[in-house]
Every structure is written in structure tokens, then in C-alpha cells.
Amino acid sequence: MKLTLARSAGFCYGVRRAVELADETARSGRPCVILGSIVHNMDVVEHLARQGLRSVDSVDQVPHGSAVIIRSHGEPRRVYEQLRERDAQILEATCPSVKRIHELVVRAEEEGRCPVIIGTPDHPEVLAIAGWCRDGVVLEDARALAAWIEEDPTRRDLPLSFVSQTTSTRKIWDDCVEFAKKVCTNAKFFDTICGATSKRQEEAQQLAAQSDAMVVIGDRKSSNTKRLAELCRQLCPMVRLIERADDLDLSEFQGLSNVGITAGASTPEWIIKEVYDKMSEEIMEIEKSFAELLEESIKTVNTGDKVTGIVVAITPTEIQVDLGIKYPGYIHVDEFSDDPNAKIEELVKVGDEIESYVMLVSDRDCLVKLSKKRLDMVKSWDVVEAACEDGSVVEGVVTEDNKGGVVVSVKGVRVFVPASQTGLPREAEMAQLIKQNVRLIITEVNRARRRVVGSISKVTRAERAAAAEKVWAEIEDGKRYSGVVKSLTSYGAFVDIGGVDGMVHISELSWSRIKHPSEAVSVGDAVEVYVISADKEKKKISLGVKDHAEDPWAKFTSTYEVGSVAEVKVVKLMTFGAFAEIVPGVDGLIHISQIADRRIEKPGDVLSEGQTVEAKITDIDMENKKVSLSIRALLEVAPAEEAAPEQTEG
């Protein structure tokens, strides 16, 4: 028979921390009590009682001025207030994962949101979480959530913040999230299932699927242990839930090939060892010794170590990492990435393997503080040094400016780029580069002084030269390009077509008559241009914007004829008359004699540039493409149109 012990069986880090705190307090000899059962395991409670550390059921039983241990499940806010009134010294043994849920529900209500707690309503952990809310709601599963919404449909529009009991099953939580996303219009979800719990449940299910029988060790009152047994029963034909080795009936396991053992989070190692040893004596094939497994479970890490772990949970403020040791690892979002715009949920997912740097191992808080950013920084310095040596181009984000230049973050390393190397004109504001992604080369690295210097302009010049060479090699008359307006002059606009600037004369910017290029384009505009001519020797390019396929004269003659009346726009006043635009690209002349039905000294006496008037087309010179217009023709009243004298009856 093969006997396999689950790697994650036994105390989770929260329970271990609580029991160790209680054990140390008992050995210190100072007066102290435990408020409630410190964990769901009578063997542990009795062990502590034998050392003089007794449990009390209520705050009223706590001696005035005594030390009191808050159990791993936590307590409501009012309990802390009552203990302070009794001058009690509070020793905090609440599981760090549970404490974070308290903070989440408090923050939710501060933001005007209603906390929804998914968990067993009468479980001590859930009661404690609810005790940190004013109007929190406790629901056991998706069915209870649906009933709550159905009871009052307006609840679907409430701002809701969902959290979960740490020992809930993944399925219960996922079902609730799936339902809420379909029904609720303003919901936030915080996956607070403990990573250690998820791992224990997953390992138990994997082991159950491969075993003929499963032994689940733990207190029968423990929610965590009961869930383990339920999950195992879904995959294994024979599951036995026991509290200690004496509960085992070894005859039940005769003739079986594979037996798995797991234990709840409140089960101490000595009980697991007793069960394991009792079954091993009947002689089963041992896959791994208990001593080896125990040694692995208490493996430690030190500040400065590089560690690898699995992401087990992600919250808005931190990433929880399972390091395979008794303490969980936490990476605060500020220690994950140097990019202020980074979205953590897009960079990492639950289940990802991740490397990080150990910043602090806290035995008091029973956790390991990690930093991915600092480990990346070490790697980034190697990348920057290599780039300096081989002259390769790197990418970064401009994070700040100063009088001398700008600072670019390259994989977290600060690179100073002098103003002369930014590629901007001398009088330009450096601040315009902030938050821009740039390409640069590293020109100097002094790791000891943490000094790095780079150049953006060298990359820009090199890339522009390469692009220009490609443009000149392929350019030909009529070829079209997408360009950007770089500058304006009184006679036209310079357009960058990918490393080379070409000139668009003012007459080629628009079919309409314009006085300045700024009437048609602005610096920075993206424009479509075509090559009118290119002189490769003199490196000059003439470009056009107007689409000659759309001939304005053809459009005019297809729309108007002599005698037509058109609404025209006065574009230029001369001494002899006024030019007016009929359609973009076609102007007509209104002679001074045709502007009014009286004699005028100059066109400006009646018309102004930009004015829109109606005029009659009196002549079209097809050969020279000239048009004559008349306003006067519309003002004159033909005799036939004059009103007849009013007749009277006589």
C-alpha cells in the first residue's frame, strides 16, 4: 500500500502564527487569557490550557488590565472597544488575510459602498468581518445572493463590494461572482479566499482523484476541515474524517493500493505525525518521510534572497505569493512595477510563477514582504550596462524634467538625458516629453555612483538618416506618402514624409484661394501628400496636397452655366472689381460696374472680403477658364416683372 501525505497538510500560516503567539505568551508566565478558541482544534486548546492559558467566552470574563489574545478568526470592532474600556492589553493573533478583509469592508463603507460577505453566516471569521461593517450583508452562496436580490430588485443597482470568507471554496466564490456580474450594475470584487486554503483544497482534490481512500484530519467543528472532506468525497469513494490517531480503524484500509492523507488548517503537526506513524506501522510504502515534509514546511527565507513563488491572490493593493514556506509573501503594487500607468491585473494572473526579492521576513506579522521591482532593478542594471557596451537601442519613459535635461526610466533605471541630447530645439520646454515613450542609447554607466547618461537625439538622427536614405532610394513623381506638417512659411508648408522634408507650395495646399498656409494646415497635422517633383542631387522635393483627380473647373461646368445664379464668397477686392469663389478652385470676377445698381467709387464701398452674396453668371470663357459675375443683374427689375397698376371696379 502506498501512503501519500499532502504537502500543504496542517497549520496554515495564520493559525501557526496564532498558536506560536499563544505558546510564547504561556511560557512567559504573564497573566493572559484567550478570547474564544484560538483555533478550531480542541487538542491545541487543551495543550495551551495545560500551560495555564485559559479561554474565556466573552469580554466580561477578561480580567481588568489583563493581556488578551485575539483568536486567528478575528473579532468585531466593538470587541476591541470593550477591551480598551477594560484596559486590556490586546495581543493580535488575527490571521493577516482576515485582517485585510476587515480593512476592505471598512474602506468600502467609507466609499459609500455596501459590503457583501460570502461565507457561512455563523462562522466566527464571518461574524468578525461583519462586525467591522455598519450595514454589511452576509450571504452563504450564489443561491442566497439571488434570493437577496429577488427580495428587493433595487439592490441590483446598489454600489456593492464583494469579499469572501478566507476558507470558502473556489466554486462558491466563482458562482457568486458570475451571478453578480450578470445582475448587479455597480459591483466590485475582492477575491479574499486564502491562497493557502486554495492550495490545500486543490492538493486534496488532486490526491483524492488518485487514491482509493482519503484520511482527512481535523476538528469536526472546523469549517475548513469539513470542506476538505466534502471536496475529497466528490473524487474519492472512501473518505474518513478523524480528529486524532485513536479515531482510525485500520481494518478499513486493508487491500487498498493508494491512501492519501490531508489535514485542516487548524491541525497541528504532532497529530498529523501520530496518524501518519500509526498507518505507516501497518506497513505501507512511504512516498516521503514525515521529517522531510515537515522540514520543507518550515523552510525559511532571508532578507536579500531571490525567491520564486506562485501568485495565489491579487487585490487592489497587493499580490499574494505562495513561496512554499510557512509564511505567505506579499508584493505591494508599488513594489511590482515602476510604470505609474501599469495595470497590475494586466501584468500578472493568479497561477503565474513569479520571481521577487525578499525585503523583509516578519515573524511578528507572519509574512514575507517582497519586491519584484527591486529584483527587476538588478536585472535592469545588467541590461543597461550591456546596452552601453554594445551600443544597442533601449526604450524608456520620460518621468521628469529639470534645467539640464530629462530623466528616462529604462526598466526602472534612471537615465539622465542632457537637454542637448533630447532632440528638442534649444528654447523648447523639456516638460513636453514627460510620459512619452522614447528610444535612446546609453552613453555612460557608473554603477557605483548609480549614474547613467543617455542620448535620444543620436537614435533619432540615426533612424531619420536611415529612413531618409530609404525615401530617396524609392521616391518617384506621383508617389503618395502619409506625412506630418513640420513648419509653416508665408509661401507654403514643410511636410516630413518619413525622414525627409518636402515643400507644399501655398497654391498646392487648397483649391480655395488662401492668404497663408495656416488657413489650410497646422504644425503637427497628419496629411496625405503626393510627389510633384524630386531633385535627388539638390535634395529638394515638391509636394502637393490638392487632389487633381477632382478638377474644380469640371465640377463648376457640370453644375453651372451662363445665366445660373450662384451663392459666392468674396475672396479679394481690387480697384476694378472683386473676385468671388463659386466653388473651391474656381473664382469669378464681379466688375465694379456689376456690383451695384448705382455708380460706386470702389468695390469696398459695397463688399467686404469673406462676405457671401448671390451673383448671376454672365459669361464663361472655357478656353481661359474665366468667369464673369454680376450682382447688378439680380438687382435690376425687368419691365415685365414690374407690378401692374391696381385695377378698381368701375
C-alpha positions in Angstrom: 0.0 0.0 0.0 1.2 3.5 -0.9 0.7 6.2 1.6 0.8 9.9 0.4 0.7 12.9 2.7 -0.4 16.2 1.1 2.4 18.8 1.1 0.2 21.5 2.4 -1.5 19.5 5.2 -1.8 21.1 8.6 -1.4 24.6 10.1 -1.7 27.5 7.7 0.5 30.5 8.4 -2.3 32.4 10.2 -3.1 29.6 12.6 0.6 28.8 13.1 1.2 32.5 14.0 -1.7 32.5 16.5 -0.6 29.3 18.2 3.1 30.3 18.4 2.0 33.7 19.9 -0.2 31.9 22.5 2.6 29.4 23.2 5.2 32.1 23.8 2.8 34.1 26.0 2.0 31.0 28.1 5.7 30.3 28.6 6.3 34.0 29.6 4.1 33.5 32.7 2.3 36.8 32.4 -1.4 36.9 33.1 -3.3 36.4 29.9 -6.5 34.8 28.5 -7.7 33.9 25.0 -11.0 35.3 23.9 -12.7 32.3 22.4 -11.0 29.2 21.0 -7.8 30.3 19.4 -8.3 27.7 16.6 -10.8 25.0 15.8 -8.9 22.2 17.5 -9.6 21.0 21.0 -6.2 19.3 21.2 -4.5 22.7 20.7 -6.8 24.4 23.1 -6.2 21.8 25.8 -2.5 21.9 25.2 -2.5 25.7 25.9 -4.8 25.2 28.9 -2.3 22.8 30.5 0.3 25.6 30.2 -2.0 28.0 32.1 -3.5 29.8 29.1 -7.3 29.5 29.5 -10.0 30.6 27.1 -12.9 32.9 28.0 -16.2 33.2 26.2 -16.9 36.9 26.5 -15.2 40.3 27.1 -16.9 40.4 30.5 -14.7 37.4 31.6 -11.5 39.2 30.7 -9.8 40.3 34.0 -9.4 44.1 34.2 -5.9 45.1 32.9 -5.1 41.6 31.7 -3.5 40.7 28.4 -5.9 39.1 26.0 -5.2 37.2 22.8 -7.5 37.8 19.8 -8.0 34.5 18.1 -7.0 33.8 14.4 -10.6 34.3 13.2 -10.6 37.9 14.4 -13.2 39.8 16.4 -15.7 42.6 15.6 -14.8 46.2 16.1 -16.9 46.6 19.2 -14.9 43.9 21.0 -11.7 45.9 20.6 -13.6 49.0 22.0 -14.9 46.9 25.0 -11.4 45.5 25.7 -9.9 49.0 25.7 -12.5 50.1 28.2 -11.2 47.3 30.5 -7.6 48.5 30.0 -6.8 45.1 28.4 -3.5 44.6 26.6 -4.5 43.3 23.2 -2.3 40.6 21.7 -3.3 40.5 18.0 -3.4 36.9 16.6 -5.9 37.6 13.9 -4.8 36.0 10.6 -3.3 38.6 8.4 -5.5 37.6 5.5 -8.6 38.0 7.7 -7.3 41.4 8.9 -7.1 42.6 5.3 -10.8 41.7 4.8 -11.6 43.9 7.8 -9.8 46.8 6.1 -11.6 46.1 2.8 -15.1 46.3 4.3 -14.2 49.4 6.3 -12.9 51.1 3.2 -16.0 50.0 1.2 -18.3 51.8 3.6 -16.1 54.9 3.7 -16.6 55.0 -0.1 -20.4 54.7 0.3 -20.5 51.0 -0.8 -22.3 48.1 0.8 -20.0 45.2 1.8 -21.3 41.7 0.7 -19.6 38.9 2.7 -19.8 35.5 1.1 -19.4 32.9 3.8 -21.1 30.8 6.5 -23.2 33.2 8.5 -22.4 31.8 11.9 -18.7 31.2 11.4 -16.5 33.2 13.8 -14.5 34.7 11.0 -17.6 35.9 9.1 -19.1 37.3 12.3 -15.9 39.2 13.0 -15.8 40.6 9.4 -19.5 41.6 9.7 -18.6 43.3 12.9 -16.4 45.8 11.1 -19.4 47.0 9.0 -22.4 49.1 9.8 -24.7 47.7 7.1 -22.8 44.6 5.7 -24.7 41.7 4.2 -23.7 38.0 4.8 -24.7 35.5 2.2 -23.8 31.9 2.1 -23.7 31.2 -1.7 -25.0 32.3 -5.1 -28.5 30.9 -4.3 -28.7 33.2 -1.2 -27.4 36.1 -3.3 -30.1 35.5 -5.9 -32.8 35.4 -3.2 -31.5 38.6 -1.6 -31.7 40.4 -4.9 -35.1 39.0 -5.7 -36.4 40.1 -2.3 -35.7 43.8 -3.3 -34.8 44.3 -7.1 -33.5 47.8 -6.4 -30.5 46.1 -4.7 -29.1 45.2 -8.1 -28.2 48.9 -8.6 -26.5 49.4 -5.2 -22.8 50.0 -5.1 -21.7 46.6 -3.8 -18.2 45.4 -2.7 -17.9 41.6 -2.5 -15.4 39.8 -0.2 -15.2 36.1 0.7 -14.6 34.1 3.9 -10.9 33.0 3.6 -11.8 29.3 3.9 -14.7 29.3 1.3 -14.4 27.1 -1.7 -13.4 28.5 -5.0 -16.7 27.3 -6.6 -18.9 29.1 -4.1 -17.0 32.4 -4.8 -16.9 31.9 -8.6 -20.6 31.2 -8.7 -21.4 34.4 -6.7 -19.1 36.5 -8.9 -20.6 35.1 -12.1 -24.2 35.8 -10.9 -23.4 39.3 -9.6 -21.6 40.3 -12.8 -24.8 39.4 -14.8 -27.2 41.1 -12.4 -25.5 43.9 -10.4 -24.8 47.1 -12.2 -22.2 48.6 -9.7 -20.2 45.8 -8.1 -16.5 45.4 -7.1 -15.0 42.0 -6.3 -12.1 41.3 -3.9 -11.0 37.6 -4.1 -10.1 37.1 -0.4 -10.0 33.3 -0.4 -6.8 32.5 1.4 -4.1 31.3 -1.0 -3.1 28.6 1.5 -6.7 27.4 1.7 -7.0 27.2 -2.1 -3.7 25.4 -2.4 -4.7 22.9 0.4 -8.1 22.3 -1.3 -6.6 21.9 -4.7 -3.9 19.4 -3.5 -6.5 17.5 -1.5 -8.7 17.1 -4.7 -5.7 16.0 -6.8 -4.7 13.5 -4.2 -8.3 12.2 -3.8 -8.6 11.7 -7.5 -5.5 9.3 -7.4 -6.4 7.5 -4.2 -8.6 4.6 -3.1 -9.2 6.2 0.2 -8.6 9.6 1.9 -8.0 10.4 5.5 -8.9 14.0 6.5 -7.5 15.1 9.9 -9.1 17.9 11.8 -11.7 19.1 14.3 -15.2 18.1 13.1 -16.4 21.6 14.0 -13.9 23.2 11.7 -15.4 24.6 8.6 -12.1 24.3 6.8 -11.8 20.6 7.6 -15.4 19.8 6.7 -14.9 21.5 3.3 -11.8 19.4 2.7 -13.8 16.3 3.4 -16.6 17.4 1.1 -14.2 18.1 -1.8 -12.5 14.7 -1.3 -15.8 12.9 -1.4 -16.5 14.3 -4.8 -13.5 12.4 -6.2 -12.7 9.5 -3.9 -15.0 6.6 -2.9 -13.8 6.3 0.7 -13.2 9.4 2.9 -12.7 9.3 6.6 -12.7 12.5 8.7 -10.9 11.9 12.0 -9.7 14.2 14.8 -6.7 12.1 16.0 -5.0 8.7 15.5 -7.3 7.0 18.0 -10.2 7.5 15.7 -8.6 5.3 13.0 -9.9 1.9 12.2 -7.0 0.4 10.2 -9.1 -2.6 9.1 -11.0 -0.4 6.8 -7.8 0.2 4.7 -6.9 -3.4 4.1 -6.4 -4.4 0.5 -6.2 -0.7 -0.8 -3.4 0.3 -3.1 -3.3 4.1 -2.5 -4.3 6.1 0.6 -4.0 9.9 0.8 -3.7 12.0 3.9 -4.5 15.7 4.3 -5.3 17.9 7.3 -7.2 21.1 8.0 -5.6 24.4 8.7 -6.1 24.0 12.5 -4.4 20.6 12.7 -1.0 20.6 14.5 1.9 18.6 13.1 2.0 16.3 16.1 -1.5 15.0 15.4 -0.6 14.5 11.7 2.5 12.7 12.7 0.6 10.4 15.1 -1.9 9.4 12.3 0.9 9.0 9.7 3.0 6.9 12.0 0.1 4.7 13.0 -0.7 4.0 9.4 2.9 3.5 8.5 3.4 0.9 11.1 0.9 -1.3 9.3 3.4 -1.1 6.7 2.7 0.9 3.7 5.0 2.2 1.1 6.1 5.6 2.3 6.5 8.2 -0.6 8.3 10.7 1.6 9.2 10.8 5.2 7.2 13.0 7.6 10.5 14.5 8.7 11.3 15.6 5.1 7.8 17.0 4.6 8.0 18.9 8.0 11.4 20.3 7.1 10.0 21.5 3.8 7.0 23.1 5.5 9.2 25.2 7.9 11.8 26.2 5.2 12.7 29.8 5.7 14.0 32.7 3.6 16.2 35.6 4.5 16.2 39.3 3.6 18.0 39.8 0.3 17.2 36.4 -1.1 15.9 35.9 -4.6 12.8 33.7 -4.4 10.3 32.1 -6.8 6.7 31.5 -6.0 3.2 31.2 -7.4 0.7 34.0 -7.4 -2.4 32.9 -5.4 -4.3 36.1 -5.0 -4.4 39.7 -6.4 -6.1 42.6 -4.6 -6.1 46.3 -5.5 -3.2 46.9 -3.2 -1.0 43.8 -3.3 -0.2 40.4 -4.9 0.0 37.4 -2.6 2.6 34.8 -3.4 2.9 31.2 -2.2 6.6 30.7 -1.5 6.3 27.1 -0.4 7.1 28.1 3.2 5.1 28.6 6.4 4.7 32.4 5.7 3.0 33.9 2.7 4.7 36.5 0.5 3.2 39.9 -0.3 4.2 42.3 -3.1 2.7 45.7 -2.7 1.6 47.2 -6.0 4.2 50.0 -5.6 6.9 47.3 -5.4 5.6 45.5 -8.5 6.3 47.9 -11.4 8.0 51.3 -12.0 5.4 52.2 -14.6 2.9 54.5 -12.9 0.3 53.7 -15.6 0.7 49.9 -15.3 -2.4 47.9 -14.5 -1.5 45.0 -12.3 -4.3 42.8 -13.5 -2.9 43.0 -17.0 0.6 42.2 -15.9 0.1 39.2 -13.7 -2.6 36.5 -13.2 -3.3 34.0 -10.4 -1.3 30.9 -11.1 1.7 32.7 -12.6 5.2 31.9 -11.4 7.0 35.0 -10.3 10.5 35.9 -9.2 11.0 38.5 -6.5 13.4 39.9 -3.9 12.9 39.4 -0.2 12.7 42.8 1.5 11.7 41.7 5.0 10.8 38.5 6.8 8.4 39.4 9.6 7.9 36.6 12.2 5.7 39.0 14.2 3.3 39.5 11.3 3.9 36.1 9.9 4.6 37.3 6.4 7.3 38.0 3.9 7.5 41.4 2.2 8.6 41.0 -1.4 9.6 43.3 -4.3 9.5 42.4 -7.9 10.6 45.9 -8.8 13.9 45.6 -6.9 14.8 42.3 -8.5 13.9 43.7 -11.9 16.2 46.7 -11.0 19.2 44.3 -10.5 18.4 42.7 -13.9 17.8 46.1 -15.4 21.3 47.4 -14.5 22.8 44.4 -16.3 20.7 45.3 -19.4 21.7 48.9 -19.2 25.4 48.1 -18.9 25.2 45.7 -21.8 23.5 48.3 -23.9 26.2 50.8 -23.1 28.9 48.3 -24.2 27.3 47.2 -27.5 25.6 50.5 -28.4 22.1 48.9 -28.7 19.0 51.0 -28.5 16.8 50.7 -25.4 13.3 52.0 -24.7 12.1 54.0 -21.7 9.5 56.5 -20.4 10.4 60.1 -19.6 9.5 60.6 -15.9 10.7 64.1 -15.1 12.5 67.2 -16.4 15.0 69.7 -15.0 17.1 72.6 -16.2 19.7 70.3 -17.6 17.6 67.8 -19.4 15.2 64.9 -18.7 15.2 61.7 -16.8 14.1 58.5 -18.6 13.2 55.3 -16.7 14.7 52.3 -18.6 13.4 49.1 -16.9 13.4 51.0 -13.6 16.9 52.5 -14.0 17.1 56.4 -14.0 18.9 57.6 -17.2 19.7 61.2 -17.5 19.5 62.7 -21.0 21.1 66.2 -21.3 18.9 68.9 -23.0 21.3 68.9 -26.0 20.6 65.1 -26.5 16.8 65.2 -26.2 16.3 66.2 -29.9 14.3 69.3 -28.9 15.1 72.8 -30.1 17.2 74.9 -27.7 14.4 77.0 -26.4 11.8 74.2 -26.2 10.2 73.2 -22.9 11.6 69.8 -21.7 8.3 69.1 -19.9 6.6 68.3 -23.2 8.5 65.0 -23.2 7.1 63.8 -19.8 5.2 60.5 -20.0 6.4 59.9 -23.6 7.9 56.6 -24.7 11.3 57.3 -26.2 14.2 55.3 -27.8 17.7 56.1 -26.7 21.3 54.8 -26.5 23.3 54.6 -23.2 26.5 56.6 -23.4 27.8 56.3 -19.9 27.2 54.0 -16.9 28.7 54.3 -13.4 27.0 51.6 -11.3 28.9 52.6 -8.1 27.6 56.1 -8.3 24.3 55.0 -9.8 24.8 57.4 -12.7 23.6 56.6 -16.2 23.6 59.0 -19.2 21.9 58.5 -22.5 21.0 60.2 -25.8 17.7 60.3 -27.5 18.9 62.5 -30.4 21.5 60.1 -31.5 18.9 57.5 -32.0 16.5 59.9 -33.7 19.2 61.2 -36.1 20.3 57.6 -37.0 16.8 56.5 -37.5 15.9 59.6 -39.5 19.0 59.1 -41.7 18.1 55.5 -42.4 14.5 56.5 -43.2 15.7 59.3 -45.4 18.0 57.0 -47.4 15.1 54.7 -47.9 12.8 57.5 -49.1 15.4 58.8 -51.6 16.0 55.4 -52.9 12.3 54.8 -53.6 10.9 58.2 -54.4 9.3 59.0 -57.7 6.9 61.5 -59.2 3.3 60.9 -58.2 4.1 58.6 -55.3 1.9 59.2 -52.3 3.0 59.5 -48.7 1.5 60.0 -45.2 3.3 63.0 -43.7 3.3 65.4 -40.8 3.4 69.2 -41.1 6.7 70.3 -39.5 6.7 74.0 -40.1 4.9 76.8 -42.0 6.3 79.8 -44.0 4.4 82.6 -45.9 4.8 80.6 -49.1 4.0 77.1 -48.1 4.4 74.2 -45.6 7.2 71.7 -45.0 6.0 68.2 -44.5 8.0 65.2 -43.1 7.4 62.2 -45.2 9.4 59.8 -43.1 12.9 61.2 -42.6 12.8 63.8 -45.4 11.1 67.1 -45.6 9.2 68.2 -48.7 7.7 71.6 -49.6 4.0 72.0 -50.3 3.6 75.4 -52.0 0.6 77.5 -50.8 -1.0 77.1 -54.2 -0.9 73.3 -53.7 -2.5 73.3 -50.3 -6.0 74.0 -51.2 -8.2 74.6 -54.3 -9.6 77.6 -52.4 -7.7 80.9 -52.5 -5.8 81.3 -49.2 -3.6 84.0 -48.0 -1.5 81.9 -45.6 -0.8 78.2 -45.2 -2.2 78.3 -41.7 -5.7 78.6 -43.2 -5.3 75.0 -44.5 -3.0 73.2 -42.1 -1.3 73.5 -38.7 2.1 72.2 -37.4 1.7 68.6 -36.3 -1.2 67.9 -38.7 -1.1 64.5 -40.4 -1.6 65.0 -44.2 -1.7 62.9 -47.3 0.6 64.2 -50.0 2.0 63.2 -53.4 5.3 64.0 -55.1 5.1 66.6 -57.8 8.9 66.5 -58.4 12.0 65.3 -56.6 15.6 66.6 -57.2 17.9 63.9 -55.8 21.0 65.9 -56.4 19.8 69.1 -54.7 17.8 67.0 -52.2 14.6 69.0 -52.8 11.1 67.6 -53.0 8.0 69.4 -54.2 4.8 68.0 -52.8 1.1 68.6 -53.4 -2.0 68.1 -51.3 -4.7 69.0 -53.8 -6.3 66.0 -55.5 -6.1 66.9 -59.2 -8.4 64.0 -60.0 -11.1 66.3 -58.7 -10.9 69.1 -61.2 -12.8 72.1 -59.8 -13.4 73.5 -63.3 -15.1 70.3 -64.4 -17.2 70.4 -61.2 -18.1 74.0 -61.9 -19.1 73.5 -65.6 -21.2 70.4 -64.7 -23.1 72.5 -62.1 -23.4 76.0 -63.6 -23.9 77.7 -67.0 -24.4 81.2 -68.3 -27.5 82.6 -66.6 -27.2 80.5 -63.4 -27.4 82.2 -60.1 -24.8 81.1 -57.5 -24.0 81.9 -53.9 -20.5 83.2 -54.0 -17.9 84.2 -51.4 -15.9 87.4 -51.9 -12.2 86.5 -51.6 -10.3 89.5 -52.9 -11.1 93.2 -53.6 -9.3 95.0 -56.4 -9.7 98.6 -57.8 -11.6 97.3 -60.8 -13.8 94.8 -59.1 -14.0 91.8 -56.8 -13.0 88.2 -57.1 -15.5 85.7 -55.6 -15.2 81.9 -55.1 -18.0 80.0 -56.8 -16.7 76.5 -55.9 -13.4 75.7 -54.3 -10.8 76.3 -57.0 -12.9 78.4 -59.3 -13.2 82.2 -58.9 -15.3 84.7 -60.9 -14.8 88.4 -61.4 -17.5 90.9 -60.4 -16.5 94.0 -62.3 -17.0 97.2 -60.4 -19.8 98.2 -62.8 -21.6 95.0 -61.9 -21.5 95.3 -58.1 -24.4 97.7 -57.6 -27.2 99.3 -59.5 -25.6 102.7 -59.0 -22.2 104.2 -59.6 -19.6 103.4 -56.8 -16.1 104.7 -56.2 -14.6 101.4 -55.2 -15.8 97.8 -54.5 -15.1 98.2 -50.8 -18.0 100.7 -50.6 -20.4 97.7 -51.0 -18.5 94.5 -50.5 -16.0 93.1 -48.0 -13.7 90.1 -48.1 -15.4 87.0 -46.7 -18.9 88.2 -47.5 -21.3 85.8 -49.1 -23.6 87.2 -51.9 -25.7 86.0 -54.7 -24.5 86.7 -58.2 -25.5 85.8 -61.8 -23.1 84.1 -64.1 -23.0 86.4 -67.2 -20.1 84.8 -69.1 -17.9 81.7 -69.1 -14.6 81.7 -71.0 -14.0 77.9 -71.5 -10.6 78.4 -73.1 -9.1 80.6 -70.5 -11.2 79.2 -67.6 -12.5 82.6 -66.6 -16.0 83.5 -65.3 -17.8 86.8 -65.2 -20.3 87.5 -62.5 -22.9 90.2 -61.8 -24.8 91.3 -58.7 -26.3 94.2 -60.5 -28.1 91.8 -62.9 -30.1 90.5 -60.0 -30.9 94.0 -58.7 -32.4 95.3 -61.9 -36.1 94.7 -62.3 -37.3 93.8 -65.8 -40.3 95.8 -67.1 -42.3 92.7 -67.5 -41.8 91.9 -63.8 -42.9 95.3 -62.6 -46.1 95.3 -60.7 -49.2 96.2 -62.8 -51.4 99.1 -61.7 -54.1 98.0 -59.3 -57.5 97.8 -61.0 -60.7 99.0 -59.4 -64.2 98.2 -60.1 -65.9 100.8 -62.1 
